[in-house]
Amino acid sequence: MFNAKTLIASTTIAATVALTPAAASAATTEYAQTPSGNITCKAEYYGGSGWRLTCSIRSSKKTLRISTSGRAHTMSYRTIGRVGGVMGYDQDWSVGPFVCSSYETGLSCTHPEGVGVIFLSKDSTDFYN
């Protein structure tokens, strides 16, 4: 069992999901998407191996991931369901160590404990380590 706090200001404002440290004791999966639904993300906790974040962009059929080690990379396209909170534009989404910032121009996500940064937009995807 885990403790989760969800704040939803309205259907057009982001849902912010923050897990307490107690949440890290069980397998956890959290989902979020941009208001357009074009970019979807899934954060997963795998116990001792840590968190990983996978984000896909439907329009260009690309997927980026920040691995459990904190390294960012591209991978084969994976569809992530449109479930979970909506990351409103100019809002942040947090789960585990990841922080994603949603803008009308795209989505950027970082892993502050590692070196991975990913960026997805309608026109491009990129990552940095």
C-alpha positions as CSV (number, residue, x, y, z in Angstrom):
1,M,0.0,0.0,0.0
2,F,1.3,3.5,-0.7
3,N,0.3,7.0,0.2
4,A,-0.5,9.3,-2.8
5,K,-1.7,12.9,-2.8
6,T,-3.4,14.1,-5.9
7,L,-4.4,17.7,-6.5
8,I,-6.6,18.5,-9.4
9,A,-7.4,22.2,-9.7
10,S,-9.7,21.7,-12.7
11,T,-9.9,19.6,-15.8
12,T,-7.7,22.2,-17.6
13,I,-5.0,22.5,-14.9
14,A,-2.4,19.8,-14.2
15,A,-2.8,17.0,-11.8
16,T,0.2,16.9,-9.6
17,V,1.0,13.5,-8.2
18,A,3.5,13.4,-5.4
19,L,4.4,10.1,-3.7
20,T,5.7,10.0,-0.2
21,P,8.9,8.0,0.6
22,A,6.6,5.2,2.0
23,A,5.4,4.7,-1.6
24,A,8.8,3.5,-2.7
25,S,8.4,0.3,-0.7
26,A,5.9,-1.2,-3.2
27,A,5.7,-1.6,-6.9
28,T,4.2,1.6,-8.3
29,T,3.1,2.9,-11.7
30,E,1.9,6.5,-12.4
31,Y,0.6,7.9,-15.6
32,A,0.2,11.5,-17.0
33,Q,-0.4,13.2,-20.3
34,T,-0.3,16.6,-21.9
35,P,-3.6,18.4,-22.4
36,S,-3.6,17.5,-26.1
37,G,-3.1,13.8,-25.2
38,N,-0.3,13.7,-27.8
39,I,2.4,13.1,-25.2
40,T,1.9,10.4,-22.6
41,C,4.3,9.3,-19.8
42,K,4.5,6.4,-17.4
43,A,6.8,6.4,-14.3
44,E,7.4,2.9,-12.8
45,Y,9.1,1.9,-9.6
46,Y,10.8,-1.4,-9.5
47,G,11.9,-1.8,-5.9
48,G,15.6,-2.0,-5.4
49,S,16.4,-1.1,-9.0
50,G,14.7,2.2,-8.7
51,W,12.4,4.4,-11.0
52,R,12.2,4.6,-14.8
53,L,10.2,7.1,-16.9
54,T,8.9,6.4,-20.4
55,C,7.3,9.1,-22.5
56,S,5.8,8.7,-26.0
57,I,4.6,11.2,-28.6
58,R,1.8,9.8,-30.7
59,S,2.1,12.2,-33.7
60,S,5.7,11.2,-34.5
61,K,5.6,7.7,-33.0
62,K,8.7,8.2,-30.9
63,T,9.5,7.1,-27.3
64,L,12.2,8.3,-24.9
65,R,13.1,6.8,-21.6
66,I,15.1,7.7,-18.5
67,S,16.3,4.4,-17.1
68,T,16.6,3.3,-13.5
69,S,20.2,4.4,-13.6
70,G,19.1,8.0,-14.6
71,R,20.4,7.7,-18.2
72,A,18.2,9.0,-21.0
73,H,17.9,7.2,-24.3
74,T,15.6,6.6,-27.3
75,M,13.7,3.3,-27.8
76,S,11.3,1.6,-30.1
77,Y,7.9,3.4,-30.1
78,R,5.5,2.3,-27.4
79,T,2.0,3.4,-27.0
80,I,1.2,4.6,-23.4
81,G,-2.5,4.8,-22.7
82,R,-4.2,8.1,-22.1
83,V,-4.7,7.6,-18.4
84,G,-3.7,9.4,-15.3
85,G,-3.4,13.1,-14.6
86,V,-3.3,15.9,-17.2
87,M,0.0,17.9,-17.1
88,G,-1.5,21.4,-17.8
89,Y,0.6,23.8,-19.8
90,D,3.1,25.7,-17.7
91,Q,2.7,23.1,-14.9
92,D,5.0,20.5,-13.4
93,W,4.4,16.9,-12.7
94,S,6.4,15.0,-10.1
95,V,6.7,11.3,-9.3
96,G,9.6,9.6,-7.6
97,P,12.7,11.5,-8.6
98,F,11.3,12.8,-12.0
99,V,10.0,16.3,-12.7
100,C,8.3,17.0,-16.0
101,S,7.4,20.4,-17.2
102,S,4.6,20.8,-19.7
103,Y,4.5,23.6,-22.2
104,E,2.5,24.3,-25.4
105,T,5.7,23.6,-27.3
106,G,6.4,20.3,-25.7
107,L,7.4,18.4,-22.5
108,S,10.7,18.2,-20.7
109,C,11.5,15.7,-18.0
110,T,14.5,15.4,-15.7
111,H,16.0,12.9,-13.2
112,P,17.7,15.1,-10.6
113,E,19.5,12.1,-9.0
114,G,20.9,11.1,-12.4
115,V,22.0,12.8,-15.5
116,G,19.0,12.1,-17.8
117,V,16.9,14.8,-19.5
118,I,14.4,14.2,-22.2
119,F,12.4,16.6,-24.4
120,L,9.4,15.7,-26.6
121,S,7.5,18.0,-28.9
122,K,5.3,17.7,-32.0
123,D,8.3,18.4,-34.2
124,S,11.2,16.8,-32.4
125,T,12.6,14.6,-29.6
126,D,15.9,14.9,-27.8
127,F,17.8,13.7,-24.8
128,Y,20.9,14.6,-22.8
129,N,23.1,12.7,-20.4
